[in-house]
Amino acid sequence: MIDDQPVANTPYVLVIGRRLQERDHRRERLVDEPIPADAAQGELRFTKDRHEHCFPLSLGHLSPIDNRQGVAQRLRQLGYHCNGDLQRGVARFQEREGMEPNGVINDELRSKLEEKYGQ
């Protein structure tokens, strides 16, 4: 997501380990690529409106949702990049989900993140 909007119909480069996959799936709405079971990290790169975007991917590890890092990881994977300001990312997510955008990490937020993220 860029500015809370999904990115579709855009060629991308997916780098997993030393494996580089370039795709021009202009009709696809999702990145659907095989990832080796032992992969730990990667990058998704694309250009949209003449701006290059690079999203680091952490694979195979997700911190528990009951700590700040786990909340930040889920937000980042859902496209809410906090850039060091977790409260801002939380507030953006809350606003988009119809919650009070107060930036507070609480049980309501965790429940909504689990609903959207799946774990």
ZIGIPE-V713853 format. One record per residue. N is the residue number from 1. RES is the residue in three letters. PHI is phi in radians with two decimals (999 if undefined). PSI is psi in whole degrees, -180 to 180 (999 if undefined). OMEGA is omega as a letter, one per 40 degrees, with the letter a starting at -180 (999 if undefined). Layout:
{{N	RES	PHI	PSI	OMEGA} {N	RES	PHI	PSI	OMEGA}}
//
This chain:
{{1	MET	999	140	i} {2	ILE	-2.14	124	a} {3	ASP	0.90	46	i} {4	ASP	1.13	16	i} {5	GLN	-2.07	136	i} {6	PRO	-1.16	150	i} {7	VAL	-1.83	122	a} {8	ALA	-2.32	163	i} {9	ASN	1.01	40	a} {10	THR	-2.28	127	i} {11	PRO	-1.05	148	a} {12	TYR	-2.49	164	i} {13	VAL	-2.14	127	i} {14	LEU	-1.98	123	i} {15	VAL	-1.99	120	i} {16	ILE	-2.19	112	a} {17	GLY	1.06	-125	i} {18	ARG	-1.68	3	a} {19	ARG	-1.62	123	a} {20	LEU	-1.91	126	i} {21	GLN	-2.16	117	i} {22	GLU	-1.82	133	a} {23	ARG	-2.36	146	i} {24	ASP	-2.17	67	a} {25	HIS	-1.62	78	a} {26	ARG	-1.23	-16	i} {27	ARG	-1.80	-5	a} {28	GLU	-1.51	146	i} {29	ARG	-1.84	-14	a} {30	LEU	-2.23	150	i} {31	VAL	-1.46	117	a} {32	ASP	-2.27	94	a} {33	GLU	-2.31	145	i} {34	PRO	-1.20	141	i} {35	ILE	-2.21	128	i} {36	PRO	-1.01	144	a} {37	ALA	-1.06	-28	a} {38	ASP	-1.62	5	a} {39	ALA	-1.18	137	a} {40	ALA	-1.97	-27	a} {41	GLN	-2.71	165	i} {42	GLY	-2.96	-171	i} {43	GLU	-2.50	146	i} {44	LEU	-2.04	123	a} {45	ARG	-2.16	142	i} {46	PHE	-2.82	164	i} {47	THR	-2.03	129	i} {48	LYS	-2.36	127	a} {49	ASP	0.92	43	i} {50	ARG	1.13	16	i} {51	HIS	-1.99	130	i} {52	GLU	-1.47	137	i} {53	HIS	-2.18	140	i} {54	CYS	-2.38	122	a} {55	PHE	-1.98	115	i} {56	PRO	-1.22	142	a} {57	LEU	-2.05	127	i} {58	SER	-1.78	120	a} {59	LEU	-1.97	138	i} {60	GLY	1.46	-1	i} {61	HIS	-2.47	131	i} {62	LEU	-2.44	120	i} {63	SER	-1.17	154	i} {64	PRO	-1.02	147	a} {65	ILE	-1.23	-13	a} {66	ASP	-1.46	7	i} {67	ASN	-2.20	162	a} {68	ARG	-1.03	-40	a} {69	GLN	-1.11	-40	i} {70	GLY	-1.12	-40	i} {71	VAL	-1.12	-47	a} {72	ALA	-1.07	-42	i} {73	GLN	-1.08	-45	a} {74	ARG	-1.14	-43	i} {75	LEU	-1.05	-46	a} {76	ARG	-1.06	-44	a} {77	GLN	-1.19	-23	i} {78	LEU	-1.55	0	i} {79	GLY	1.73	8	i} {80	TYR	-1.75	89	a} {81	HIS	-1.46	117	a} {82	CYS	-1.43	-22	a} {83	ASN	0.82	47	i} {84	GLY	1.47	-4	a} {85	ASP	-2.10	82	a} {86	LEU	-1.08	-39	a} {87	GLN	-1.03	-40	i} {88	ARG	-1.13	-44	i} {89	GLY	-1.10	-40	i} {90	VAL	-1.09	-45	a} {91	ALA	-1.10	-40	i} {92	ARG	-1.12	-43	i} {93	PHE	-1.11	-47	a} {94	GLN	-1.04	-45	a} {95	GLU	-1.08	-46	a} {96	ARG	-1.10	-30	a} {97	GLU	-1.65	9	i} {98	GLY	1.36	19	i} {99	MET	-1.71	167	i} {100	GLU	-1.18	120	a} {101	PRO	-1.41	69	a} {102	ASN	-1.73	-5	i} {103	GLY	1.31	10	a} {104	VAL	-1.58	132	i} {105	ILE	-1.53	113	a} {106	ASN	-2.49	-176	a} {107	ASP	-1.10	-36	i} {108	GLU	-1.08	-45	i} {109	LEU	-1.10	-48	a} {110	ARG	-1.04	-41	i} {111	SER	-1.09	-44	i} {112	LYS	-1.16	-40	i} {113	LEU	-1.09	-43	i} {114	GLU	-1.11	-39	i} {115	GLU	-1.10	-45	a} {116	LYS	-1.35	-38	a} {117	TYR	-1.51	-34	i} {118	GLY	1.78	-3	i} {119	GLN	-2.89	999	999}}
//
